[in-house]
Amino acid sequence: MLIDRNQSLLLIVDIQERLAPAIHDGETAVANNGRLLAAAERLGVPVFVSEQYVRGLGPTVPALQPLPVDAWRFDKMHFSCTREPDFLDRLAASGRRQVLVTGMETHVCVLQTVLGLIEAGYAVFLIEDAASSRTPENRAAAVARARAAGAHIVTTEMVLFEWLERAGTDEFRALLPLIK
C-alpha cells in the first residue's frame, strides 16, 4: 500500500525538550521530523503533535517550532494518544485513514499509539528513522512488534517520495532540498 497524501495524517509523538537529549540518535530523528513537517505543510497533510506531561518533559523541541499553523498540538497523560479524550474523534473528523507516526520513545508512547491506531482500524505507517528510544535495543524491539502487529515500517524519504508521487512538478522542486 502506497502512502496517499490525500488520505494521510502525520502524528508526531512527544518529541520534547527534556526527553530528546537522552534519545539514541535523537538528532537524526528530530531532523527527519523537521523534514516531514516542512513537506506536510507544503503539501497540505494534516499534522497532530502530542506532548506528554509538559510540566516535566517540557514542550516540543525548538527545532520543530513553529509548528504548521493548522497543526493540532495536544497534551496527554496516557502513553497512547488513542486513549486521550477527543483524539480518536479528531482523527475521524479529519477524514484521513492513513496515520504516519513518529516520535519518542518508540517502545513506549509511539508503540502504544501505533497499536491503538491499528486496533481502531487505521492504516499505520511507523516512520522508523523519525522515531527512537533511549536505547537502540528498545527501538528495535518496538519496530519489530509494530511490524508484527500490522504497521507498515517506512523511512522519511519513502514518505516524501510517496507524498510527491512524481518528479518534475513544482512541489517536487520545492521539496527537493529536503531530499538532498
Rosetta constraint file for C-alpha pairs under 8 A:
AtomPair CA 2 CA 162 HARMONIC 6.58 0.50
AtomPair CA 3 CA 7 HARMONIC 7.73 0.50
AtomPair CA 3 CA 8 HARMONIC 6.90 0.50
AtomPair CA 3 CA 98 HARMONIC 7.36 0.50
AtomPair CA 3 CA 159 HARMONIC 6.85 0.50
AtomPair CA 3 CA 162 HARMONIC 5.65 0.50
AtomPair CA 3 CA 163 HARMONIC 6.54 0.50
AtomPair CA 4 CA 8 HARMONIC 5.94 0.50
AtomPair CA 4 CA 98 HARMONIC 7.82 0.50
AtomPair CA 4 CA 162 HARMONIC 6.85 0.50
AtomPair CA 4 CA 163 HARMONIC 6.04 0.50
AtomPair CA 5 CA 9 HARMONIC 7.76 0.50
AtomPair CA 5 CA 43 HARMONIC 7.51 0.50
AtomPair CA 5 CA 44 HARMONIC 7.98 0.50
AtomPair CA 5 CA 45 HARMONIC 6.16 0.50
AtomPair CA 5 CA 162 HARMONIC 7.75 0.50
AtomPair CA 5 CA 163 HARMONIC 4.98 0.50
AtomPair CA 5 CA 164 HARMONIC 7.97 0.50
AtomPair CA 6 CA 45 HARMONIC 7.10 0.50
AtomPair CA 6 CA 96 HARMONIC 7.53 0.50
AtomPair CA 7 CA 95 HARMONIC 7.45 0.50
AtomPair CA 7 CA 96 HARMONIC 4.66 0.50
AtomPair CA 7 CA 97 HARMONIC 5.69 0.50
AtomPair CA 7 CA 98 HARMONIC 5.75 0.50
AtomPair CA 8 CA 45 HARMONIC 6.62 0.50
AtomPair CA 8 CA 46 HARMONIC 7.59 0.50
AtomPair CA 8 CA 96 HARMONIC 5.42 0.50
AtomPair CA 8 CA 97 HARMONIC 6.33 0.50
AtomPair CA 8 CA 98 HARMONIC 4.42 0.50
AtomPair CA 8 CA 99 HARMONIC 5.60 0.50
AtomPair CA 8 CA 100 HARMONIC 6.88 0.50
AtomPair CA 9 CA 45 HARMONIC 5.81 0.50
AtomPair CA 9 CA 46 HARMONIC 5.06 0.50
AtomPair CA 9 CA 47 HARMONIC 5.90 0.50
AtomPair CA 9 CA 48 HARMONIC 7.59 0.50
AtomPair CA 9 CA 96 HARMONIC 6.28 0.50
AtomPair CA 9 CA 97 HARMONIC 7.95 0.50
AtomPair CA 9 CA 98 HARMONIC 6.30 0.50
AtomPair CA 9 CA 99 HARMONIC 5.02 0.50
AtomPair CA 9 CA 100 HARMONIC 6.02 0.50
AtomPair CA 10 CA 40 HARMONIC 7.49 0.50
AtomPair CA 10 CA 45 HARMONIC 7.05 0.50
AtomPair CA 10 CA 46 HARMONIC 6.28 0.50
AtomPair CA 10 CA 47 HARMONIC 4.78 0.50
AtomPair CA 10 CA 48 HARMONIC 6.27 0.50
AtomPair CA 10 CA 99 HARMONIC 6.09 0.50
AtomPair CA 10 CA 100 HARMONIC 4.83 0.50
AtomPair CA 10 CA 101 HARMONIC 6.22 0.50
AtomPair CA 10 CA 102 HARMONIC 7.92 0.50
AtomPair CA 11 CA 47 HARMONIC 5.91 0.50
AtomPair CA 11 CA 48 HARMONIC 4.79 0.50
AtomPair CA 11 CA 49 HARMONIC 5.84 0.50
AtomPair CA 11 CA 50 HARMONIC 7.81 0.50
AtomPair CA 11 CA 99 HARMONIC 6.75 0.50
AtomPair CA 11 CA 100 HARMONIC 5.89 0.50
AtomPair CA 11 CA 101 HARMONIC 4.89 0.50
AtomPair CA 11 CA 102 HARMONIC 6.36 0.50
AtomPair CA 12 CA 33 HARMONIC 7.77 0.50
AtomPair CA 12 CA 47 HARMONIC 7.65 0.50
AtomPair CA 12 CA 48 HARMONIC 6.29 0.50
AtomPair CA 12 CA 49 HARMONIC 4.76 0.50
AtomPair CA 12 CA 50 HARMONIC 6.37 0.50
AtomPair CA 12 CA 101 HARMONIC 6.05 0.50
AtomPair CA 12 CA 102 HARMONIC 4.97 0.50
AtomPair CA 12 CA 103 HARMONIC 5.33 0.50
AtomPair CA 13 CA 49 HARMONIC 5.99 0.50
AtomPair CA 13 CA 50 HARMONIC 5.02 0.50
AtomPair CA 13 CA 51 HARMONIC 6.82 0.50
AtomPair CA 13 CA 101 HARMONIC 7.33 0.50
AtomPair CA 13 CA 102 HARMONIC 6.02 0.50
AtomPair CA 13 CA 103 HARMONIC 4.36 0.50
AtomPair CA 13 CA 104 HARMONIC 6.11 0.50
AtomPair CA 13 CA 109 HARMONIC 7.11 0.50
AtomPair CA 13 CA 110 HARMONIC 6.32 0.50
AtomPair CA 14 CA 49 HARMONIC 7.35 0.50
AtomPair CA 14 CA 50 HARMONIC 5.38 0.50
AtomPair CA 14 CA 51 HARMONIC 4.67 0.50
AtomPair CA 14 CA 52 HARMONIC 5.80 0.50
AtomPair CA 14 CA 60 HARMONIC 6.93 0.50
AtomPair CA 14 CA 103 HARMONIC 5.84 0.50
AtomPair CA 14 CA 104 HARMONIC 5.58 0.50
AtomPair CA 14 CA 105 HARMONIC 7.67 0.50
AtomPair CA 14 CA 109 HARMONIC 7.83 0.50
AtomPair CA 15 CA 19 HARMONIC 7.04 0.50
AtomPair CA 15 CA 20 HARMONIC 6.10 0.50
AtomPair CA 15 CA 30 HARMONIC 7.54 0.50
AtomPair CA 15 CA 51 HARMONIC 7.34 0.50
AtomPair CA 15 CA 60 HARMONIC 5.45 0.50
AtomPair CA 15 CA 61 HARMONIC 6.25 0.50
AtomPair CA 15 CA 103 HARMONIC 5.66 0.50
AtomPair CA 15 CA 104 HARMONIC 5.69 0.50
AtomPair CA 16 CA 20 HARMONIC 5.76 0.50
AtomPair CA 16 CA 51 HARMONIC 6.95 0.50
AtomPair CA 16 CA 57 HARMONIC 6.14 0.50
AtomPair CA 16 CA 58 HARMONIC 5.78 0.50
AtomPair CA 16 CA 59 HARMONIC 5.24 0.50
AtomPair CA 16 CA 60 HARMONIC 4.17 0.50
AtomPair CA 16 CA 61 HARMONIC 4.98 0.50
AtomPair CA 17 CA 21 HARMONIC 7.38 0.50
AtomPair CA 17 CA 57 HARMONIC 6.44 0.50
AtomPair CA 17 CA 58 HARMONIC 5.25 0.50
AtomPair CA 17 CA 59 HARMONIC 5.93 0.50
AtomPair CA 17 CA 60 HARMONIC 5.98 0.50
AtomPair CA 17 CA 61 HARMONIC 4.73 0.50
AtomPair CA 17 CA 62 HARMONIC 7.60 0.50
AtomPair CA 18 CA 22 HARMONIC 7.87 0.50
AtomPair CA 18 CA 56 HARMONIC 7.80 0.50
AtomPair CA 18 CA 57 HARMONIC 4.88 0.50
AtomPair CA 18 CA 58 HARMONIC 5.80 0.50
AtomPair CA 19 CA 23 HARMONIC 6.92 0.50
AtomPair CA 19 CA 57 HARMONIC 6.08 0.50
AtomPair CA 19 CA 104 HARMONIC 7.89 0.50
AtomPair CA 20 CA 26 HARMONIC 5.93 0.50
AtomPair CA 20 CA 27 HARMONIC 7.99 0.50
AtomPair CA 20 CA 61 HARMONIC 7.61 0.50
AtomPair CA 20 CA 104 HARMONIC 7.55 0.50
AtomPair CA 21 CA 26 HARMONIC 6.66 0.50
AtomPair CA 22 CA 26 HARMONIC 7.51 0.50
AtomPair CA 22 CA 134 HARMONIC 5.84 0.50
AtomPair CA 23 CA 104 HARMONIC 7.74 0.50
AtomPair CA 23 CA 105 HARMONIC 7.77 0.50
AtomPair CA 23 CA 132 HARMONIC 6.49 0.50
AtomPair CA 23 CA 133 HARMONIC 5.27 0.50
AtomPair CA 23 CA 134 HARMONIC 4.16 0.50
AtomPair CA 23 CA 135 HARMONIC 7.14 0.50
AtomPair CA 24 CA 132 HARMONIC 6.43 0.50
AtomPair CA 24 CA 133 HARMONIC 5.90 0.50
AtomPair CA 24 CA 134 HARMONIC 4.97 0.50
AtomPair CA 24 CA 135 HARMONIC 5.65 0.50
AtomPair CA 24 CA 136 HARMONIC 6.41 0.50
AtomPair CA 25 CA 29 HARMONIC 6.64 0.50
AtomPair CA 25 CA 132 HARMONIC 7.16 0.50
AtomPair CA 26 CA 30 HARMONIC 6.09 0.50
AtomPair CA 26 CA 132 HARMONIC 6.68 0.50
AtomPair CA 27 CA 31 HARMONIC 6.08 0.50
AtomPair CA 28 CA 32 HARMONIC 6.10 0.50
AtomPair CA 28 CA 129 HARMONIC 7.38 0.50
AtomPair CA 28 CA 130 HARMONIC 7.19 0.50
AtomPair CA 29 CA 33 HARMONIC 6.18 0.50
AtomPair CA 29 CA 103 HARMONIC 7.69 0.50
AtomPair CA 29 CA 129 HARMONIC 5.93 0.50
AtomPair CA 29 CA 130 HARMONIC 4.11 0.50
AtomPair CA 29 CA 131 HARMONIC 5.67 0.50
AtomPair CA 29 CA 132 HARMONIC 6.75 0.50
AtomPair CA 30 CA 34 HARMONIC 6.27 0.50
AtomPair CA 30 CA 63 HARMONIC 7.34 0.50
AtomPair CA 30 CA 64 HARMONIC 7.50 0.50
AtomPair CA 30 CA 130 HARMONIC 6.75 0.50
AtomPair CA 31 CA 35 HARMONIC 6.43 0.50
AtomPair CA 31 CA 63 HARMONIC 7.89 0.50
AtomPair CA 31 CA 130 HARMONIC 7.89 0.50
AtomPair CA 32 CA 36 HARMONIC 6.22 0.50
AtomPair CA 32 CA 129 HARMONIC 7.04 0.50
AtomPair CA 32 CA 130 HARMONIC 5.35 0.50
AtomPair CA 32 CA 156 HARMONIC 6.35 0.50
AtomPair CA 33 CA 37 HARMONIC 6.04 0.50
AtomPair CA 33 CA 64 HARMONIC 7.40 0.50
AtomPair CA 33 CA 102 HARMONIC 7.43 0.50
AtomPair CA 33 CA 130 HARMONIC 5.76 0.50
AtomPair CA 34 CA 38 HARMONIC 6.20 0.50
AtomPair CA 34 CA 63 HARMONIC 7.23 0.50
AtomPair CA 34 CA 64 HARMONIC 5.71 0.50
AtomPair CA 35 CA 39 HARMONIC 6.26 0.50
AtomPair CA 35 CA 156 HARMONIC 7.87 0.50
AtomPair CA 35 CA 178 HARMONIC 5.88 0.50
AtomPair CA 36 CA 40 HARMONIC 5.95 0.50
AtomPair CA 36 CA 156 HARMONIC 6.90 0.50
AtomPair CA 36 CA 160 HARMONIC 7.37 0.50
AtomPair CA 37 CA 41 HARMONIC 6.08 0.50
AtomPair CA 37 CA 47 HARMONIC 7.71 0.50
AtomPair CA 37 CA 64 HARMONIC 7.81 0.50
AtomPair CA 37 CA 67 HARMONIC 7.71 0.50
AtomPair CA 37 CA 68 HARMONIC 7.44 0.50
AtomPair CA 38 CA 42 HARMONIC 6.26 0.50
AtomPair CA 39 CA 43 HARMONIC 6.00 0.50
AtomPair CA 39 CA 160 HARMONIC 7.13 0.50
AtomPair CA 39 CA 175 HARMONIC 6.63 0.50
AtomPair CA 40 CA 44 HARMONIC 5.74 0.50
AtomPair CA 40 CA 45 HARMONIC 4.62 0.50
AtomPair CA 40 CA 46 HARMONIC 6.88 0.50
AtomPair CA 40 CA 47 HARMONIC 7.30 0.50
AtomPair CA 41 CA 45 HARMONIC 6.31 0.50
AtomPair CA 41 CA 46 HARMONIC 7.68 0.50
AtomPair CA 41 CA 68 HARMONIC 6.06 0.50
AtomPair CA 42 CA 171 HARMONIC 7.84 0.50
AtomPair CA 43 CA 163 HARMONIC 7.91 0.50
AtomPair CA 43 CA 171 HARMONIC 7.67 0.50
AtomPair CA 46 CA 70 HARMONIC 7.29 0.50
AtomPair CA 46 CA 71 HARMONIC 6.57 0.50
AtomPair CA 46 CA 94 HARMONIC 7.97 0.50
AtomPair CA 47 CA 68 HARMONIC 7.72 0.50
AtomPair CA 47 CA 70 HARMONIC 7.45 0.50
AtomPair CA 47 CA 71 HARMONIC 4.82 0.50
AtomPair CA 47 CA 72 HARMONIC 6.42 0.50
AtomPair CA 48 CA 71 HARMONIC 5.64 0.50
AtomPair CA 48 CA 72 HARMONIC 4.76 0.50
AtomPair CA 48 CA 73 HARMONIC 5.91 0.50
AtomPair CA 48 CA 74 HARMONIC 7.78 0.50
AtomPair CA 49 CA 71 HARMONIC 7.15 0.50
AtomPair CA 49 CA 72 HARMONIC 6.14 0.50
AtomPair CA 49 CA 73 HARMONIC 4.64 0.50
AtomPair CA 49 CA 74 HARMONIC 6.36 0.50
AtomPair CA 50 CA 73 HARMONIC 5.76 0.50
AtomPair CA 50 CA 74 HARMONIC 5.02 0.50
AtomPair CA 50 CA 75 HARMONIC 5.81 0.50
AtomPair CA 50 CA 76 HARMONIC 6.67 0.50
AtomPair CA 50 CA 81 HARMONIC 7.42 0.50
AtomPair CA 51 CA 59 HARMONIC 6.60 0.50
AtomPair CA 51 CA 60 HARMONIC 6.75 0.50
AtomPair CA 51 CA 73 HARMONIC 7.52 0.50
AtomPair CA 51 CA 74 HARMONIC 6.26 0.50
AtomPair CA 51 CA 75 HARMONIC 4.90 0.50
AtomPair CA 51 CA 76 HARMONIC 6.02 0.50
AtomPair CA 52 CA 57 HARMONIC 7.00 0.50
AtomPair CA 52 CA 75 HARMONIC 6.00 0.50
AtomPair CA 52 CA 76 HARMONIC 4.98 0.50
AtomPair CA 52 CA 77 HARMONIC 5.75 0.50
AtomPair CA 52 CA 78 HARMONIC 7.82 0.50
AtomPair CA 52 CA 79 HARMONIC 7.66 0.50
AtomPair CA 53 CA 57 HARMONIC 6.05 0.50
AtomPair CA 53 CA 58 HARMONIC 7.62 0.50
AtomPair CA 53 CA 75 HARMONIC 6.98 0.50
AtomPair CA 53 CA 76 HARMONIC 6.44 0.50
AtomPair CA 53 CA 77 HARMONIC 5.94 0.50
AtomPair CA 54 CA 58 HARMONIC 4.58 0.50
AtomPair CA 54 CA 59 HARMONIC 5.63 0.50
AtomPair CA 54 CA 75 HARMONIC 7.20 0.50
AtomPair CA 60 CA 64 HARMONIC 6.94 0.50
AtomPair CA 60 CA 65 HARMONIC 7.42 0.50
AtomPair CA 61 CA 65 HARMONIC 6.97 0.50
AtomPair CA 62 CA 66 HARMONIC 7.66 0.50
AtomPair CA 67 CA 71 HARMONIC 6.35 0.50
AtomPair CA 76 CA 81 HARMONIC 7.07 0.50
AtomPair CA 76 CA 84 HARMONIC 6.41 0.50
AtomPair CA 77 CA 84 HARMONIC 7.59 0.50
AtomPair CA 78 CA 83 HARMONIC 6.21 0.50
AtomPair CA 78 CA 84 HARMONIC 6.37 0.50
AtomPair CA 79 CA 83 HARMONIC 7.86 0.50
AtomPair CA 79 CA 108 HARMONIC 6.70 0.50
AtomPair CA 79 CA 109 HARMONIC 4.59 0.50
AtomPair CA 79 CA 112 HARMONIC 6.62 0.50
AtomPair CA 79 CA 113 HARMONIC 7.44 0.50
AtomPair CA 80 CA 84 HARMONIC 7.33 0.50
AtomPair CA 80 CA 109 HARMONIC 5.35 0.50
AtomPair CA 80 CA 110 HARMONIC 7.21 0.50
AtomPair CA 80 CA 111 HARMONIC 7.86 0.50
AtomPair CA 80 CA 112 HARMONIC 4.88 0.50
AtomPair CA 80 CA 113 HARMONIC 4.31 0.50
AtomPair CA 80 CA 116 HARMONIC 7.00 0.50
AtomPair CA 81 CA 87 HARMONIC 6.68 0.50
AtomPair CA 81 CA 109 HARMONIC 7.55 0.50
AtomPair CA 81 CA 112 HARMONIC 7.92 0.50
AtomPair CA 81 CA 113 HARMONIC 5.39 0.50
AtomPair CA 82 CA 87 HARMONIC 5.92 0.50
AtomPair CA 82 CA 88 HARMONIC 6.01 0.50
AtomPair CA 82 CA 113 HARMONIC 5.98 0.50
AtomPair CA 82 CA 116 HARMONIC 5.74 0.50
AtomPair CA 82 CA 117 HARMONIC 6.70 0.50
AtomPair CA 83 CA 87 HARMONIC 7.45 0.50
AtomPair CA 83 CA 116 HARMONIC 7.93 0.50
AtomPair CA 84 CA 88 HARMONIC 7.99 0.50
AtomPair CA 86 CA 90 HARMONIC 5.91 0.50
AtomPair CA 87 CA 91 HARMONIC 6.12 0.50
AtomPair CA 88 CA 92 HARMONIC 6.02 0.50
AtomPair CA 89 CA 93 HARMONIC 6.10 0.50
AtomPair CA 90 CA 94 HARMONIC 6.35 0.50
AtomPair CA 91 CA 95 HARMONIC 7.15 0.50
AtomPair CA 91 CA 96 HARMONIC 7.11 0.50
AtomPair CA 92 CA 96 HARMONIC 6.99 0.50
AtomPair CA 97 CA 122 HARMONIC 5.44 0.50
AtomPair CA 97 CA 123 HARMONIC 6.19 0.50
AtomPair CA 98 CA 122 HARMONIC 5.98 0.50
AtomPair CA 98 CA 123 HARMONIC 4.72 0.50
AtomPair CA 98 CA 124 HARMONIC 5.85 0.50
AtomPair CA 98 CA 125 HARMONIC 7.39 0.50
AtomPair CA 99 CA 117 HARMONIC 7.95 0.50
AtomPair CA 99 CA 122 HARMONIC 6.82 0.50
AtomPair CA 99 CA 123 HARMONIC 6.27 0.50
AtomPair CA 99 CA 124 HARMONIC 5.00 0.50
AtomPair CA 99 CA 125 HARMONIC 6.18 0.50
AtomPair CA 100 CA 124 HARMONIC 6.01 0.50
AtomPair CA 100 CA 125 HARMONIC 4.67 0.50
AtomPair CA 100 CA 126 HARMONIC 5.96 0.50
AtomPair CA 100 CA 127 HARMONIC 6.73 0.50
AtomPair CA 101 CA 110 HARMONIC 7.25 0.50
AtomPair CA 101 CA 114 HARMONIC 7.25 0.50
AtomPair CA 101 CA 124 HARMONIC 7.26 0.50
AtomPair CA 101 CA 125 HARMONIC 6.10 0.50
AtomPair CA 101 CA 126 HARMONIC 4.95 0.50
AtomPair CA 101 CA 127 HARMONIC 6.04 0.50
AtomPair CA 102 CA 110 HARMONIC 6.93 0.50
AtomPair CA 102 CA 126 HARMONIC 6.34 0.50
AtomPair CA 102 CA 127 HARMONIC 5.60 0.50
AtomPair CA 102 CA 128 HARMONIC 7.42 0.50
AtomPair CA 102 CA 130 HARMONIC 5.37 0.50
AtomPair CA 102 CA 131 HARMONIC 4.87 0.50
AtomPair CA 103 CA 110 HARMONIC 6.16 0.50
AtomPair CA 103 CA 130 HARMONIC 6.45 0.50
AtomPair CA 103 CA 131 HARMONIC 4.50 0.50
AtomPair CA 103 CA 132 HARMONIC 6.64 0.50
AtomPair CA 104 CA 108 HARMONIC 7.79 0.50
AtomPair CA 104 CA 109 HARMONIC 6.86 0.50
AtomPair CA 104 CA 110 HARMONIC 6.31 0.50
AtomPair CA 104 CA 131 HARMONIC 5.83 0.50
AtomPair CA 104 CA 132 HARMONIC 5.52 0.50
AtomPair CA 104 CA 133 HARMONIC 5.95 0.50
AtomPair CA 105 CA 109 HARMONIC 5.92 0.50
AtomPair CA 105 CA 110 HARMONIC 6.06 0.50
AtomPair CA 105 CA 131 HARMONIC 7.14 0.50
AtomPair CA 105 CA 132 HARMONIC 5.64 0.50
AtomPair CA 105 CA 133 HARMONIC 4.43 0.50
AtomPair CA 105 CA 134 HARMONIC 7.18 0.50
AtomPair CA 105 CA 139 HARMONIC 7.77 0.50
AtomPair CA 106 CA 110 HARMONIC 4.72 0.50
AtomPair CA 106 CA 111 HARMONIC 5.68 0.50
AtomPair CA 106 CA 131 HARMONIC 5.85 0.50
AtomPair CA 106 CA 132 HARMONIC 5.10 0.50
AtomPair CA 106 CA 133 HARMONIC 5.27 0.50
AtomPair CA 106 CA 138 HARMONIC 7.41 0.50
AtomPair CA 106 CA 139 HARMONIC 5.48 0.50
AtomPair CA 106 CA 142 HARMONIC 6.01 0.50
AtomPair CA 106 CA 143 HARMONIC 7.56 0.50
AtomPair CA 107 CA 111 HARMONIC 5.33 0.50
AtomPair CA 107 CA 112 HARMONIC 7.75 0.50
AtomPair CA 107 CA 133 HARMONIC 6.65 0.50
AtomPair CA 107 CA 138 HARMONIC 5.73 0.50
AtomPair CA 107 CA 139 HARMONIC 5.82 0.50
AtomPair CA 107 CA 141 HARMONIC 7.16 0.50
AtomPair CA 107 CA 142 HARMONIC 4.68 0.50
AtomPair CA 107 CA 143 HARMONIC 7.92 0.50
AtomPair CA 108 CA 112 HARMONIC 6.05 0.50
AtomPair CA 109 CA 113 HARMONIC 5.98 0.50
AtomPair CA 110 CA 114 HARMONIC 6.12 0.50
AtomPair CA 110 CA 131 HARMONIC 7.87 0.50
AtomPair CA 111 CA 115 HARMONIC 6.15 0.50
AtomPair CA 111 CA 142 HARMONIC 6.13 0.50
AtomPair CA 111 CA 143 HARMONIC 7.90 0.50
AtomPair CA 111 CA 146 HARMONIC 6.57 0.50
AtomPair CA 112 CA 116 HARMONIC 6.12 0.50
AtomPair CA 113 CA 117 HARMONIC 6.09 0.50
AtomPair CA 114 CA 118 HARMONIC 6.25 0.50
AtomPair CA 114 CA 124 HARMONIC 6.69 0.50
AtomPair CA 114 CA 126 HARMONIC 7.54 0.50
AtomPair CA 114 CA 146 HARMONIC 6.90 0.50
AtomPair CA 114 CA 151 HARMONIC 7.32 0.50
AtomPair CA 115 CA 119 HARMONIC 6.18 0.50
AtomPair CA 115 CA 146 HARMONIC 7.04 0.50
AtomPair CA 115 CA 149 HARMONIC 7.13 0.50
AtomPair CA 116 CA 120 HARMONIC 6.17 0.50
AtomPair CA 117 CA 121 HARMONIC 6.44 0.50
AtomPair CA 117 CA 122 HARMONIC 5.56 0.50
AtomPair CA 117 CA 123 HARMONIC 7.79 0.50
AtomPair CA 117 CA 124 HARMONIC 6.88 0.50
AtomPair CA 118 CA 122 HARMONIC 5.30 0.50
AtomPair CA 118 CA 123 HARMONIC 6.64 0.50
AtomPair CA 118 CA 124 HARMONIC 6.47 0.50
AtomPair CA 118 CA 149 HARMONIC 7.78 0.50
AtomPair CA 118 CA 150 HARMONIC 7.30 0.50
AtomPair CA 118 CA 151 HARMONIC 7.39 0.50
AtomPair CA 123 CA 151 HARMONIC 7.22 0.50
AtomPair CA 123 CA 152 HARMONIC 8.00 0.50
AtomPair CA 124 CA 150 HARMONIC 7.79 0.50
AtomPair CA 124 CA 151 HARMONIC 5.09 0.50
AtomPair CA 124 CA 152 HARMONIC 6.16 0.50
AtomPair CA 125 CA 151 HARMONIC 5.60 0.50
AtomPair CA 125 CA 152 HARMONIC 4.58 0.50
AtomPair CA 125 CA 153 HARMONIC 5.76 0.50
AtomPair CA 125 CA 154 HARMONIC 6.46 0.50
AtomPair CA 126 CA 131 HARMONIC 7.97 0.50
AtomPair CA 126 CA 143 HARMONIC 7.83 0.50
AtomPair CA 126 CA 146 HARMONIC 7.75 0.50
AtomPair CA 126 CA 151 HARMONIC 6.49 0.50
AtomPair CA 126 CA 152 HARMONIC 6.12 0.50
AtomPair CA 126 CA 153 HARMONIC 5.02 0.50
AtomPair CA 126 CA 154 HARMONIC 6.10 0.50
AtomPair CA 127 CA 131 HARMONIC 6.51 0.50
AtomPair CA 127 CA 153 HARMONIC 6.12 0.50
AtomPair CA 127 CA 154 HARMONIC 4.88 0.50
AtomPair CA 127 CA 155 HARMONIC 5.01 0.50
AtomPair CA 127 CA 156 HARMONIC 6.22 0.50
AtomPair CA 128 CA 132 HARMONIC 7.68 0.50
AtomPair CA 128 CA 143 HARMONIC 7.28 0.50
AtomPair CA 128 CA 153 HARMONIC 6.30 0.50
AtomPair CA 128 CA 154 HARMONIC 5.94 0.50
AtomPair CA 128 CA 155 HARMONIC 5.57 0.50
AtomPair CA 128 CA 156 HARMONIC 7.81 0.50
AtomPair CA 129 CA 155 HARMONIC 5.61 0.50
AtomPair CA 129 CA 156 HARMONIC 6.50 0.50
AtomPair CA 130 CA 155 HARMONIC 7.47 0.50
AtomPair CA 130 CA 156 HARMONIC 6.82 0.50
AtomPair CA 132 CA 136 HARMONIC 7.59 0.50
AtomPair CA 132 CA 139 HARMONIC 5.64 0.50
AtomPair CA 133 CA 138 HARMONIC 6.27 0.50
AtomPair CA 133 CA 139 HARMONIC 5.27 0.50
AtomPair CA 134 CA 138 HARMONIC 7.46 0.50
AtomPair CA 134 CA 139 HARMONIC 7.91 0.50
AtomPair CA 135 CA 139 HARMONIC 6.52 0.50
AtomPair CA 136 CA 140 HARMONIC 6.05 0.50
AtomPair CA 137 CA 141 HARMONIC 6.13 0.50
AtomPair CA 138 CA 142 HARMONIC 6.15 0.50
AtomPair CA 139 CA 143 HARMONIC 6.23 0.50
AtomPair CA 140 CA 144 HARMONIC 6.16 0.50
AtomPair CA 141 CA 145 HARMONIC 6.15 0.50
AtomPair CA 142 CA 146 HARMONIC 6.04 0.50
AtomPair CA 143 CA 147 HARMONIC 6.11 0.50
AtomPair CA 143 CA 153 HARMONIC 7.50 0.50
AtomPair CA 144 CA 148 HARMONIC 6.18 0.50
AtomPair CA 145 CA 149 HARMONIC 6.16 0.50
AtomPair CA 146 CA 150 HARMONIC 6.44 0.50
AtomPair CA 146 CA 151 HARMONIC 5.34 0.50
AtomPair CA 147 CA 151 HARMONIC 4.86 0.50
AtomPair CA 147 CA 152 HARMONIC 6.26 0.50
AtomPair CA 147 CA 153 HARMONIC 6.51 0.50
AtomPair CA 154 CA 158 HARMONIC 6.19 0.50
AtomPair CA 154 CA 159 HARMONIC 7.10 0.50
AtomPair CA 155 CA 159 HARMONIC 6.43 0.50
AtomPair CA 156 CA 160 HARMONIC 6.29 0.50
AtomPair CA 157 CA 161 HARMONIC 6.09 0.50
AtomPair CA 157 CA 179 HARMONIC 6.87 0.50
AtomPair CA 158 CA 162 HARMONIC 6.06 0.50
AtomPair CA 159 CA 163 HARMONIC 5.97 0.50
AtomPair CA 160 CA 164 HARMONIC 6.20 0.50
AtomPair CA 160 CA 179 HARMONIC 7.96 0.50
AtomPair CA 161 CA 165 HARMONIC 6.00 0.50
AtomPair CA 161 CA 166 HARMONIC 7.58 0.50
AtomPair CA 164 CA 171 HARMONIC 7.15 0.50
AtomPair CA 164 CA 172 HARMONIC 6.34 0.50
AtomPair CA 166 CA 172 HARMONIC 7.35 0.50
AtomPair CA 167 CA 172 HARMONIC 5.70 0.50
AtomPair CA 167 CA 173 HARMONIC 7.96 0.50
AtomPair CA 168 CA 172 HARMONIC 6.23 0.50
AtomPair CA 168 CA 173 HARMONIC 6.99 0.50
AtomPair CA 169 CA 173 HARMONIC 6.36 0.50
AtomPair CA 170 CA 174 HARMONIC 6.07 0.50
AtomPair CA 171 CA 175 HARMONIC 6.12 0.50
AtomPair CA 172 CA 176 HARMONIC 5.89 0.50
AtomPair CA 173 CA 177 HARMONIC 7.96 0.50
AtomPair CA 175 CA 179 HARMONIC 6.98 0.50
AtomPair CA 176 CA 180 HARMONIC 6.30 0.50
